[in-house]
Amino acid sequence: MVERLKLAGRVLITLSVLALALIGGRRLWIHYNLEPWTRDGRVRADIVQVSPDVSGLVTEVRVENNKAVNEGDVLFVLDRPRFELALHQADASVAAIAVALSQARRENERNRNLKDLATTEQVEEGQMKVDQLIAQLNSARALRDVARLNLDRTTIRAPVNGIVTNVDLRPGDYATVGHQLLALVDTDTIHVDGYFEETKLPWIRVGDRALVHIMGIKAPLHGSVESIAAGIEDRERSASSTALANVNPTFSWVRLAQRIPVKIKLDPTAGDIRLIAGRTATVSIVDPPGRRPEGDAP
């Protein structure tokens, strides 16, 4: 009898362990394959590539590397004296043409008042001269506006709030149009992109609450799903010179789930946490209890 009880106890323990293993295995499978969370997250932000609109020598650099700036703050200044001279020259050109136009109008008016003493040809030539000078004056005014705009563009200001980085600029350097001189991280656009496996997307909706754990930081950040990417690159297909689809002829039977970017908008409660673009994060979607995945019938 005792032996039977011992045997029954062993069987019961074995079955219990097996049941716990099955339950634990199923729970782990659901956690890693279905529940909407990912370790593949990144802190992201818009990066403004600051470059001048005019060329010239750098005369002042008013920012330091990795320092915060506000929208409108001066970043650096180019060769203003040269562009001030160009504006003065444009002003002088406008003034000279304006004087010539005034004289031409007086002569034209005098010819018209002379009536029979001035020929029709003289009157027409006088009016044509006035019209030509008006056109020249408008062109000179436009060139003056361009010179004034170029002078304004010698002072490069921060277009957004952010932190300047990659500053390798010194007075005396020569800046060319369109050449990036520094980068500005737009701190107003900091967010987290979570790259979720496509098998987990049915559980995610825009507006869902999310928890973000930055690597190395214990306290979680809170946020919400702002958007889900509409498409990703198809690596099995490439461009073709014939405009036809160039599809990879091989097919792997073991297919890995694609990862889709999900944008997480952070709540304004980060505190002292350094949200540096590129930091690694774990993102978990706080699923409402009882929610069904997309596509399942109620």
LOPA-506536 format. One record per atom (N, C-alpha, C): residue in one letter; residue number from 1; x, y, z. Coordinates in steps of 0.02 Angstrom, whole numbers, plus 50000, padded with zeros to 5 digits. Each point is the difference from the previous one (the first is absolute). Example, Ala and Ser with C-alpha at 12.3 -4.5 7.8 and 13.67 -1.06 7.14 Angstrom:
LOPA-506536
   selo   keke    east   north      up
      A      1   50660   49716   50390
      A      1   49955   50059   50000
      A      1   50045   50060   50000
      S      2   49982   50053   49964
      S      2   50042   50059   50003
      S      2   49961   50055   50037
END
This chain:
LOPA-506536
   selo   keke    east   north      up
      M      1   50042   49940   50000
      M      1   49958   50060   50000
      M      1   50043   50063   50000
      V      2   50052   49997   50041
      V      2   50045   50058   50004
      V      2   50036   50011   49934
      E      3   50019   49942   49969
      E      3   50034   50006   49936
      E      3   49955   50031   49947
      R      4   49936   49981   50002
      R      4   49952   50028   49952
      R      4   49992   50076   50011
      L      5   49998   50020   50062
      L      5   49993   50071   50015
      L      5   50062   50038   49976
      K      6   50059   49971   50011
      K      6   50061   50033   49977
      K      6   50000   50006   49923
      L      7   49978   49945   49967
      L      7   49997   50001   49927
      L      7   49950   50053   49975
      A      8   49942   50002   50033
      A      8   49950   50050   49981
      A      8   50026   50071   50011
      G      9   50038   50009   50054
      G      9   50029   50066   50013
      G      9   50049   50020   49947
      R     10   50042   49951   49980
      R     10   50048   50016   49948
      R     10   49966   50019   49934
      V     11   49948   49960   49983
      V     11   49963   50014   49938
      V     11   49967   50068   50004
      L     12   49971   50016   50058
      L     12   49967   50065   50008
      L     12   50050   50057   49994
      I     13   50058   49991   50031
      I     13   50052   50052   49995
      I     13   50023   50008   49928
      T     14   50010   49943   49966
      T     14   50022   50003   49931
      T     14   49949   50036   49956
      L     15   49935   49981   50009
      L     15   49948   50032   49961
      L     15   49995   50074   50016
      S     16   50009   50018   50063
      S     16   49997   50070   50019
      S     16   50057   50040   49968
      V     17   50061   49971   50002
      V     17   50056   50033   49969
      V     17   49989   50008   49925
      L     18   49973   49946   49969
      L     18   49987   50002   49928
      L     18   49948   50053   49984
      A     19   49948   50003   50041
      A     19   49948   50050   49988
      A     19   50027   50071   50008
      L     20   50041   50010   50052
      L     20   50030   50066   50009
      L     20   50046   50018   49942
      A     21   50037   49950   49975
      A     21   50044   50013   49944
      A     21   49960   50019   49938
      L     22   49944   49964   49988
      L     22   49958   50017   49943
      L     22   49970   50069   50006
      I     23   49975   50016   50060
      I     23   49971   50067   50011
      I     23   50053   50054   49992
      G     24   50059   49986   50031
      G     24   50054   50049   49994
      G     24   50024   50008   49929
      G     25   50005   49944   49963
      G     25   50021   50004   49931
      G     25   49951   50038   49957
      R     26   49935   49987   50012
      R     26   49949   50037   49961
      R     26   50003   50074   50017
      R     27   50009   50015   50064
      R     27   50003   50070   50021
      R     27   50060   50035   49968
      L     28   50057   49966   49999
      L     28   50059   50029   49969
      L     28   49990   50009   49925
      W     29   49968   49950   49968
      W     29   49987   50006   49928
      W     29   49956   50060   49985
      I     30   49947   50008   50039
      I     30   49955   50058   49990
      I     30   50037   50065   50013
      H     31   50042   50000   50053
      H     31   50036   50062   50017
      H     31   50048   50021   49945
      Y     32   50037   49952   49972
      Y     32   50051   50018   49952
      Y     32   49973   50005   49928
      N     33   49944   49969   49985
      N     33   49975   49998   49931
      N     33   49937   50041   49988
      L     34   49961   50013   50051
      L     34   49937   50034   49989
      L     34   49994   50067   50037
      E     35   50022   50002   50061
      E     35   49992   50061   50039
      E     35   50038   50058   49968
      P     36   49968   50059   49996
      P     36   50030   50056   49964
      P     36   50055   50036   50040
      W     37   50060   49974   49996
      W     37   50057   50033   50030
      W     37   50062   49984   49958
      T     38   50050   50041   50006
      T     38   50062   49989   49962
      T     38   50058   50032   50036
      R     39   50057   49966   49995
      R     39   50062   50030   50026
      R     39   50033   50043   49947
      D     40   49975   49996   49939
      D     40   50031   50037   49944
      D     40   49967   50068   49994
      G     41   50017   50046   50044
      G     41   49974   50068   49997
      G     41   50057   50050   49999
      R     42   49987   50058   49972
      R     42   50050   50052   49996
      R     42   49969   50068   50015
      V     43   50038   50041   50036
      V     43   49980   50070   50009
      V     43   50017   50036   49935
      R     44   49951   50036   49974
      R     44   50009   50034   49935
      R     44   49983   50074   50007
      A     45   50026   50040   49954
      A     45   49984   50071   49997
      A     45   50016   50025   49930
      D     46   49967   50054   49980
      D     46   50016   50031   49935
      D     46   50067   50035   50005
      I     47   50041   49991   49950
      I     47   50066   50031   49998
      I     47   50000   50053   49945
      V     48   50014   50063   50019
      V     48   50004   50055   49952
      V     48   50072   50007   49979
      Q     49   50013   49993   49936
      Q     49   50067   50008   49973
      Q     49   50010   50074   49983
      V     50   50036   50035   50043
      V     50   50008   50072   49993
      V     50   50053   50015   49948
      S     51   49981   50037   49948
      S     51   50047   50020   49948
      S     51   49982   50071   49978
      P     52   50049   50040   49978
      P     52   49986   50069   49981
      P     52   49967   50005   49931
      D     53   49965   50056   49989
      D     53   49968   50013   49936
      D     53   50044   50045   49957
      V     54   50054   50028   50031
      V     54   50048   50040   49963
      V     54   50070   49976   50018
      S     55   50048   50014   49957
      S     55   50069   49980   50013
      S     55   50039   50058   50029
      G     56   50049   49984   50042
      G     56   50042   50052   50028
      G     56   50041   49975   50059
      L     57   50045   50042   50023
      L     57   50042   49983   50057
      L     57   49959   50001   50064
      V     58   50013   49953   50043
      V     58   49968   49999   50066
      V     58   50037   50050   50044
      T     59   49962   50050   50026
      T     59   50031   50051   50042
      T     59   49985   49989   50074
      E     60   49943   49968   50016
      E     60   49982   49987   50069
      E     60   49968   49932   50007
      V     61   50016   49965   50053
      V     61   49966   49937   50019
      V     61   49974   50010   50071
      R     62   49935   49999   50007
      R     62   49970   50019   50064
      R     62   49970   49939   50038
      V     63   50016   49941   49979
      V     63   49975   49940   50034
      V     63   50058   49954   50017
      E     64   49988   49958   50049
      E     64   50049   49949   50018
      E     64   49970   49931   49988
      N     65   50043   49952   49991
      N     65   49977   49932   49986
      N     65   49958   49973   50056
      N     66   49943   49968   49982
      N     66   49954   49967   50047
      N     66   49969   50049   50049
      K     67   49987   50062   49978
      K     67   49966   50049   50041
      K     67   49930   50012   49973
      A     68   49954   50014   50047
      A     68   49930   50013   49981
      A     68   49992   50070   49972
      V     69   49958   50006   49950
      V     69   49984   50065   49970
      V     69   49925   50005   49992
      N     70   49975   50061   49997
      N     70   49930   50013   49988
      N     70   49990   50023   49928
      E     71   49940   49991   49976
      E     71   49984   50022   49933
      E     71   50014   50075   49993
      G     72   50038   50017   49948
      G     72   50017   50070   49988
      G     72   50068   50020   50026
      D     73   50032   49960   50042
      D     73   50067   50016   50025
      D     73   50050   49998   49942
      V     74   50049   50046   50003
      V     74   50052   50003   49949
      V     74   50049   49943   50010
      L     75   50012   49962   49946
      L     75   50048   49945   50002
      L     75   50069   50023   49978
      F     76   50004   50032   49942
      F     76   50063   50028   49977
      F     76   49985   50055   49949
      V     77   50051   50040   49986
      V     77   49993   50058   49956
      V     77   50053   49996   49946
      L     78   49979   50016   49938
      L     78   50046   50001   49944
      L     78   50025   50072   49988
      D     79   50036   50010   49945
      D     79   50034   50063   49984
      D     79   49949   50055   49984
      R     80   49975   50036   50050
      R     80   49950   50052   49990
      R     80   50026   50060   49962
      P     81   50061   50025   50012
      P     81   50023   50060   49964
      P     81   49995   49992   49924
      R     82   50017   49942   49974
      R     82   49997   49990   49927
      R     82   49927   50007   49975
      F     83   49954   49972   50037
      F     83   49930   50003   49978
      F     83   49969   50068   50014
      E     84   50026   50036   50050
      E     84   49977   50069   50011
      E     84   50021   50044   49942
      L     85   50062   49990   49975
      L     85   50022   50038   49941
      L     85   49957   49985   49939
      A     86   49982   49937   49991
      A     86   49957   49981   49944
      A     86   49932   50034   50005
      L     87   49974   50006   50062
      L     87   49936   50035   50009
      L     87   50007   50074   49986
      H     88   50056   50031   50022
      H     88   50011   50071   49985
      H     88   50004   50012   49925
      Q     89   50033   49954   49965
      Q     89   50006   50006   49927
      Q     89   49931   49995   49968
      A     90   49959   49954   50024
      A     90   49933   49993   49973
      A     90   49957   50062   50014
      D     91   50008   50029   50060
      D     91   49964   50062   50016
      D     91   50020   50056   49952
      A     92   50066   50005   49987
      A     92   50024   50053   49955
      A     92   49973   49990   49929
      S     93   49996   49938   49977
      S     93   49974   49986   49934
      S     93   49927   50020   49995
      V     94   49961   49985   50052
      V     94   49930   50020   50001
      V     94   49993   50076   49998
      A     95   50041   50034   50040
      A     95   49996   50073   50003
      A     95   50018   50031   49932
      A     96   50052   49973   49967
      A     96   50021   50027   49935
      A     96   49946   49992   49947
      I     97   49969   49941   49999
      I     97   49947   49988   49950
      I     97   49939   50043   50016
      A     98   49985   50011   50064
      A     98   49944   50042   50019
      A     98   50010   50071   49977
      V     99   50062   50026   50005
      V     99   50015   50068   49976
      V     99   49991   50004   49925
      A    100   50026   49951   49963
      A    100   49993   49999   49928
      A    100   49927   49995   49979
      L    101   49961   49963   50037
      L    101   49929   49993   49985
      L    101   49963   50067   50010
      S    102   50017   50035   50053
      S    102   49968   50065   50013
      S    102   50016   50048   49942
      Q    103   50063   50001   49978
      Q    103   50019   50044   49945
      Q    103   49963   49980   49936
      A    104   49996   49936   49986
      A    104   49966   49976   49940
      A    104   49926   50018   50002
      R    105   49968   49996   50057
      R    105   49930   50019   50006
      R    105   49990   50074   49987
      R    106   50046   50043   50025
      R    106   49994   50072   49988
      R    106   50007   50015   49926
      E    107   50050   49967   49968
      E    107   50010   50011   49928
      E    107   49939   49976   49961
      N    108   49973   49944   50019
      N    108   49942   49973   49965
      N    108   49939   50045   50008
      E    109   49991   50028   50060
      E    109   49944   50045   50012
      E    109   50009   50065   49961
      R    110   50062   50023   49996
      R    110   50013   50062   49961
      R    110   49985   49989   49926
      N    111   50021   49943   49972
      N    111   49987   49986   49930
      N    111   49925   49996   49986
      R    112   49962   49972   50046
      R    112   49928   49995   49991
      R    112   49967   50070   50002
      N    113   50027   50044   50042
      N    113   49971   50067   50006
      N    113   50018   50044   49940
      L    114   50056   49984   49965
      L    114   50019   50039   49942
      L    114   49953   49990   49941
      K    115   49964   49947   50000
      K    115   49951   49984   49948
      K    115   50031   50002   49930
      D    116   49985   50051   49961
      D    116   50023   50001   49930
      D    116   50075   50009   49994
      L    117   50034   50026   50052
      L    117   50072   50012   49996
      L    117   50040   49936   50008
      A    118   49970   49947   50028
      A    118   50033   49935   50008
      A    118   49968   49949   49954
      T    119   50041   49963   49965
      T    119   49974   49951   49953
      T    119   49971   49940   50039
      T    120   49959   49961   49965
      T    120   49971   49940   50030
      T    120   50055   49950   50019
      E    121   50052   49998   49959
      E    121   50056   49955   50014
      E    121   50035   50019   50064
      Q    122   50009   50065   50013
      Q    122   50032   50023   50062
      Q    122   49958   49981   50061
      V    123   49934   50009   49993
      V    123   49956   49982   50056
      V    123   50003   49926   50015
      E    124   49998   49959   49947
      E    124   50003   49928   50009
      E    124   50066   49978   50030
      E    125   50055   50030   49976
      E    125   50066   49983   50028
      E    125   50005   50019   50074
      G    126   49970   50058   50017
      G    126   50001   50021   50070
      G    126   49962   49952   50045
      Q    127   49941   49977   49975
      Q    127   49960   49953   50039
      Q    127   50035   49932   50006
      M    128   50033   49980   49945
      M    128   50036   49936   50001
      M    128   50057   50002   50050
      K    129   50035   50058   50003
      K    129   50055   50007   50048
      K    129   49974   49996   50072
      V    130   49942   50031   50012
      V    130   49970   49996   50067
      V    130   49983   49928   50017
      D    131   49969   49964   49953
      D    131   49981   49930   50013
      D    131   50061   49957   50014
      Q    132   50053   50011   49961
      Q    132   50061   49960   50010
      Q    132   50031   50014   50069
      L    133   50001   50063   50020
      L    133   50028   50017   50066
      L    133   49957   49972   50057
      I    134   49934   49998   49990
      I    134   49956   49970   50051
      I    134   50018   49926   50008
      A    135   50009   49965   49944
      A    135   50019   49930   50003
      A    135   50068   49991   50034
      Q    136   50048   50043   49984
      Q    136   50066   49996   50031
      Q    136   49996   50014   50075
      L    137   49956   50048   50019
      L    137   49993   50015   50071
      L    137   49970   49941   50038
      N    138   49950   49967   49971
      N    138   49971   49942   50032
      N    138   50051   49944   50008
      S    139   50042   49991   49947
      S    139   50052   49948   50004
      S    139   50052   50018   50054
      A    140   50018   50064   50003
      A    140   50049   50021   50050
      A    140   49972   49992   50071
      R    141   49937   50014   50008
      R    141   49969   49991   50066
      R    141   49999   49925   50020
      A    142   49987   49957   49951
      A    142   50001   49928   50014
      A    142   50070   49977   50020
      L    143   50051   50026   49965
      L    143   50069   49982   50018
      L    143   50018   50028   50069
      R    144   49973   50058   50017
      R    144   50012   50027   50067
      R    144   49968   49957   50053
      D    145   49939   49975   49986
      D    145   49967   49955   50047
      D    145   50039   49936   50009
      V    146   50029   49975   49945
      V    146   50041   49940   50006
      V    146   50062   50014   50042
      A    147   50031   50059   49989
      A    147   50059   50018   50040
      A    147   49983   50006   50074
      R    148   49941   50029   50014
      R    148   49979   50006   50070
      R    148   49986   49931   50030
      L    149   49970   49956   49960
      L    149   49986   49932   50024
      L    149   50066   49962   50013
      N    150   50048   50008   49955
      N    150   50065   49967   50010
      N    150   50034   50026   50063
      L    151   49992   50065   50013
      L    151   50030   50027   50061
      L    151   49967   49970   50062
      D    152   49934   49992   49997
      D    152   49965   49969   50057
      D    152   50021   49927   50008
      R    153   50014   49966   49945
      R    153   50017   49930   50003
      R    153   50072   49988   50024
      T    154   50039   50053   50009
      T    154   50068   49991   50027
      T    154   49997   49984   50074
      T    155   49944   50014   50032
      T    155   49990   49981   50070
      T    155   49958   49937   50002
      I    156   50029   49944   50018
      I    156   49965   49936   49999
      I    156   49972   49988   50070
      R    157   49935   49991   50003
      R    157   49965   49992   50064
      R    157   49972   49929   50006
      A    158   49986   49980   50061
      A    158   49972   49934   50012
      A    158   49927   49999   49977
      P    159   49981   49955   49954
      P    159   49931   49998   49977
      P    159   49952   49967   50049
      V    160   50027   49962   50049
      V    160   49959   49965   50049
      V    160   50036   50000   50067
      N    161   49963   49980   50052
      N    161   50032   49989   50065
      N    161   50037   49934   49997
      G    162   50060   49999   50030
      G    162   50036   49937   49998
      G    162   50069   50005   50029
      I    163   50041   49951   49982
      I    163   50069   49995   50024
      I    163   50045   49994   49939
      V    164   50050   50045   49996
      V    164   50046   49997   49944
      V    164   50053   49947   50013
      T    165   50018   49965   49948
      T    165   50050   49947   50006
      T    165   50042   49999   49937
      N    166   50056   49965   50003
      N    166   50046   49995   49944
      N    166   50024   50069   49978
      V    167   50014   50044   50049
      V    167   50024   50067   49984
      V    167   50075   49998   49990
      D    168   50021   50007   49939
      D    168   50071   50001   49983
      D    168   50012   50063   49958
      L    169   49982   50056   50027
      L    169   50000   50063   49963
      L    169   50039   50052   50039
      R    170   50044   50037   49965
      R    170   50041   50051   50031
      R    170   49999   50063   49958
      P    171   50008   50058   50032
      P    171   50006   50062   49961
      P    171   50058   49995   49951
      G    172   49988   50021   49939
      G    172   50050   49994   49947
      G    172   49985   49944   49952
      D    173   49959   49952   50020
      D    173   49979   49948   49953
      D    173   49958   50031   49945
      Y    174   50002   49969   49942
      Y    174   49960   50024   49944
      Y    174   49939   49955   49992
      A    175   49941   50031   50003
      A    175   49937   49963   49993
      A    175   49974   50007   49930
      T    176   49977   49945   49972
      T    176   49972   50000   49933
      T    176   49926   49984   50004
      V    177   49963   50023   49950
      V    177   49928   49991   49998
      V    177   49982   49926   50001
      G    178   49955   49981   50045
      G    178   49974   49932   50002
      G    178   50045   49949   50034
      H    179   50060   50021   50023
      H    179   50045   49953   50033
      H    179   49986   50000   50075
      Q    180   49983   49941   50027
      Q    180   49982   49995   50071
      Q    180   50059   50017   50044
      L    181   49988   50043   50049
      L    181   50052   50021   50046
      L    181   49990   49973   50070
      L    182   49938   49986   50018
      L    182   49986   49970   50065
      L    182   49930   49969   49998
      A    183   49986   49959   50051
      A    183   49935   49967   50005
      A    183   49964   50026   50061
      L    184   49934   50006   49994
      L    184   49959   50025   50054
      L    184   49946   49948   50014
      V    185   50002   49971   50060
      V    185   49951   49950   50020
      V    185   49938   50036   50026
      D    186   49944   49991   49966
      D    186   49938   50033   50019
      D    186   49971   49965   50062
      T    187   50009   50031   50058
      T    187   49977   49968   50062
      T    187   49925   49999   50007
      D    188   49964   50040   49961
      D    188   49927   49999   50002
      D    188   49970   49941   49964
      T    189   50042   49963   49963
      T    189   49974   49943   49961
      T    189   50025   49933   50027
      I    190   50030   50000   50060
      I    190   50026   49937   50027
      I    190   49943   49951   50012
      H    191   50009   49939   49977
      H    191   49951   49947   50008
      H    191   50037   49934   50001
      V    192   49963   49946   50005
      V    192   50029   49933   49999
      V    192   49968   49960   49944
      D    193   50041   49968   49961
      D    193   49976   49954   49949
      D    193   50011   49929   50025
      G    194   49946   49962   50006
      G    194   50005   49930   50017
      G    194   49991   49958   49938
      Y    195   50047   49955   49987
      Y    195   49997   49958   49940
      Y    195   49968   49933   50019
      F    196   49934   49995   49989
      F    196   49962   49942   50021
      F    196   49996   49949   49944
      E    197   50003   49936   50019
      E    197   49990   49947   49951
      E    197   49929   50004   49973
      E    198   49993   49984   49937
      E    198   49934   50007   49968
      E    198   49947   49955   50032
      T    199   50021   49946   50033
      T    199   49952   49956   50034
      T    199   49969   50034   50061
      K    200   50030   50053   50024
      K    200   49974   50035   50059
      K    200   49958   50061   49983
      L    201   50001   50020   49937
      L    201   49964   50061   49980
      L    201   49925   49996   50011
      P    202   49967   49940   49992
      P    202   49927   49998   50011
      P    202   49980   50022   50070
      W    203   50045   49999   50048
      W    203   49983   50019   50068
      W    203   50012   50075   50014
      I    204   50025   50036   49950
      I    204   50020   50070   50011
      I    204   49952   50046   49963
      R    205   49977   50052   50034
      R    205   49957   50051   49971
      R    205   50031   50069   50013
      V    206   49985   50047   49954
      V    206   50020   50069   50012
      V    206   49963   50026   50062
      G    207   50036   50032   50044
      G    207   49972   50025   50062
      G    207   50012   49956   50060
      D    208   50024   49938   49990
      D    208   50015   49955   50056
      D    208   50054   50030   50044
      R    209   49993   49987   50064
      R    209   50052   50022   50047
      R    209   50061   49954   49994
      A    210   50058   50028   50014
      A    210   50062   49962   49992
      A    210   50047   50016   50058
      L    211   50040   49950   50017
      L    211   50054   50009   50049
      L    211   50066   49993   49964
      V    212   50046   50046   50015
      V    212   50065   50000   49967
      V    212   50054   49996   50053
      H    213   50043   49950   49995
      H    213   50056   49992   50046
      H    213   50064   50015   49961
      I    214   50032   50056   50016
      I    214   50063   50017   49968
      I    214   50056   49958   50032
      M    215   50043   49972   49959
      M    215   50054   49958   50026
      M    215   50043   50039   50050
      G    216   50009   49972   50058
      G    216   50040   50032   50052
      G    216   49960   50044   50046
      I    217   49934   50008   49987
      I    217   49957   50042   50042
      I    217   49947   49956   50031
      K    218   49993   50002   50066
      K    218   49951   49957   50034
      K    218   49928   50026   49990
      A    219   49991   50065   50008
      A    219   49932   50027   49997
      A    219   49973   49998   49929
      P    220   49939   49974   49990
      P    220   49972   49997   49932
      P    220   49973   50068   49979
      L    221   49997   50010   49935
      L    221   49967   50059   49971
      L    221   49932   49978   49974
      H    222   49953   50047   50002
      H    222   49932   49986   49976
      H    222   49988   50037   49935
      G    223   49960   49969   49958
      G    223   49984   50032   49937
      G    223   49940   49966   49968
      S    224   49989   50014   49937
      S    224   49944   49972   49963
      S    224   50019   49989   49928
      V    225   49966   49953   49968
      V    225   50014   49985   49929
      V    225   49972   50058   49958
      E    226   50046   50033   49964
      E    226   49979   50056   49957
      E    226   49985   49978   49929
      S    227   50040   49953   49975
      S    227   49989   49977   49931
      S    227   50036   49934   49989
      I    228   49978   49965   49948
      I    228   50031   49937   49979
      I    228   50022   50008   49928
      A    229   50061   49980   49985
      A    229   50027   50011   49933
      A    229   49956   49968   49947
      A    230   49994   50035   49943
      A    230   49958   49976   49946
      A    230   50036   49953   49953
      G    231   50066   49995   50006
      G    231   50037   49955   49956
      G    231   50073   49995   50020
      I    232   50032   49945   49981
      I    232   50072   49991   50011
      I    232   50031   49976   49934
      E    233   50066   49999   49998
      E    233   50035   49981   49939
      E    233   49991   49925   49986
      D    234   49988   49983   49936
      D    234   49995   49931   49979
      D    234   50069   49977   49977
      R    235   50034   49961   50042
      R    235   50068   49979   49985
      R    235   50003   49945   49947
      E    236   49944   49970   49985
      E    236   49999   49947   49949
      E    236   49991   50028   49930
      R    237   49993   50067   49995
      R    237   49987   50030   49935
      R    237   50044   50063   49993
      S    238   50027   50010   49941
      S    238   50043   50058   49988
      S    238   49982   50032   49934
      A    239   50028   50060   49989
      A    239   49986   50036   49939
      A    239   50033   49966   49940
      S    240   49972   50012   49941
      S    240   50027   49970   49939
      S    240   50006   50054   49947
      S    241   50051   49994   49958
      S    241   50009   50048   49946
      S    241   49945   49997   49948
      T    242   49963   49944   49998
      T    242   49945   49992   49952
      T    242   49933   50019   50030
      A    243   50000   50026   50062
      A    243   49939   50019   50035
      A    243   49955   49940   50017
      L    244   50028   49939   49994
      L    244   49964   49940   50019
      L    244   50021   49979   50070
      A    245   49957   49962   50033
      A    245   50015   49977   50068
      A    245   50059   49952   49999
      N    246   50050   50014   50043
      N    246   50059   49957   50006
      N    246   49993   49963   50067
      V    247   49973   49939   49998
      V    247   49984   49963   50060
      V    247   50052   49946   50013
      N    248   50020   49993   50062
      N    248   50048   49948   50019
      N    248   49972   49931   49983
      P    249   50035   49960   49960
      P    249   49973   49934   49979
      P    249   50000   49948   50055
      T    250   50038   50010   50054
      T    250   50001   49952   50055
      T    250   49948   50016   50052
      F    251   49978   49949   50036
      F    251   49949   50009   50051
      F    251   50018   49957   50060
      S    252   50004   50031   50058
      S    252   50016   49964   50061
      S    252   49936   49977   50034
      W    253   49997   49935   50017
      W    253   49940   49974   50032
      W    253   49993   50025   50071
      V    254   50056   50016   50031
      V    254   49997   50029   50068
      V    254   49998   50076   49992
      R    255   49943   50029   50010
      R    255   49991   50072   49992
      R    255   49998   50034   50067
      L    256   50041   50051   50009
      L    256   50000   50039   50061
      L    256   49948   50056   49993
      A    257   49966   50013   50055
      A    257   49949   50053   50000
      A    257   50034   50067   49988
      Q    258   49971   50039   49955
      Q    258   50025   50067   49987
      Q    258   49986   50045   50061
      R    259   50043   50051   50007
      R    259   49991   50047   50055
      R    259   49974   50066   49973
      I    260   49946   50023   50031
      I    260   49964   50060   49977
      I    260   50010   50056   50051
      P    261   50022   50060   49978
      P    261   50008   50055   50047
      P    261   49933   50025   50027
      V    262   49997   50006   50065
      V    262   49941   50029   50034
      V    262   50025   50061   50040
      K    263   49972   50058   49985
      K    263   50023   50062   50031
      K    263   49965   50011   50067
      I    264   50039   50010   50052
      I    264   49974   50012   50067
      I    264   50012   50073   50020
      K    265   49946   50035   50013
      K    265   50006   50069   50024
      K    265   50005   49999   50075
      L    266   50054   50029   50026
      L    266   50013   49998   50072
      L    266   49961   50054   50037
      D    267   49976   49983   50059
      D    267   49969   50050   50043
      D    267   50054   50049   50025
      P    268   49982   50063   50012
      P    268   50050   50049   50022
      P    268   50018   49992   50073
      T    269   50023   49941   50020
      T    269   50018   49987   50070
      T    269   50066   49963   50005
      A    270   50046   50015   49953
      A    270   50063   49963   49999
      A    270   50046   50019   50058
      G    271   49989   50058   50030
      G    271   50042   50020   50056
      G    271   50071   50012   49979
      D    272   50047   49969   50036
      D    272   50071   50010   49987
      D    272   50030   49947   49953
      I    273   49958   49958   49970
      I    273   50025   49948   49955
      I    273   50025   50032   49936
      R    274   50062   49982   49981
      R    274   50029   50026   49938
      R    274   49973   49961   49941
      L    275   49957   50032   49961
      L    275   49972   49967   49942
      L    275   50043   50017   49939
      I    276   50053   49961   49993
      I    276   50048   50010   49945
      I    276   49977   49958   49940
      A    277   49996   50033   49943
      A    277   49980   49965   49940
      A    277   50047   49942   49986
      G    278   49972   49941   49991
      G    278   50040   49940   49988
      G    278   50003   49953   50059
      R    279   49978   50022   50060
      R    279   50003   49955   50057
      R    279   49952   49941   49990
      T    280   50017   49944   50032
      T    280   49961   49939   49994
      T    280   49944   49999   50051
      A    281   49944   49972   49981
      A    281   49943   49997   50045
      A    281   49960   49936   49990
      T    282   49966   49980   50053
      T    282   49951   49946   49997
      T    282   49931   50030   50003
      V    283   49957   49982   49954
      V    283   49933   50030   49995
      V    283   49948   49947   50011
      S    284   49953   50015   50046
      S    284   49945   49954   50014
      S    284   49934   50037   49992
      I    285   49954   49970   49964
      I    285   49934   50030   49991
      I    285   49955   49976   50057
      V    286   49968   50048   50033
      V    286   49955   49984   50055
      V    286   49932   49983   49969
      D    287   49988   49936   49993
      D    287   49940   49975   49965
      D    287   49939   50004   50045
      P    288   49944   50028   49976
      P    288   49939   49996   50039
      P    288   49978   49928   50012
      P    289   49979   49982   50060
      P    289   49980   49930   50014
      P    289   49945   49977   49953
      G    290   50007   49939   49976
      G    290   49948   49970   49959
      G    290   50000   50022   49928
      R    291   50048   50040   49979
      R    291   50000   50023   49930
      R    291   50013   49941   49954
      R    292   49965   50001   49944
      R    292   50012   49950   49947
      R    292   50048   50029   49949
      P    293   50042   49959   49971
      P    293   50044   50025   49947
      P    293   49960   50019   49938
      E    294   50029   50043   49959
      E    294   49966   50021   49939
      E    294   49987   49939   49955
      G    295   49942   49999   49971
      G    295   49983   49945   49955
      G    295   49961   49944   50032
      D    296   50000   49996   50068
      D    296   49963   49947   50033
      D    296   49926   50020   50006
      A    297   49958   49952   49990
      A    297   49929   50013   50006
      A    297   49980   50008   50072
      P    298   49953   50044   50017
      P    298   49979   50009   50069
      P    298   49963   49938   50025
END
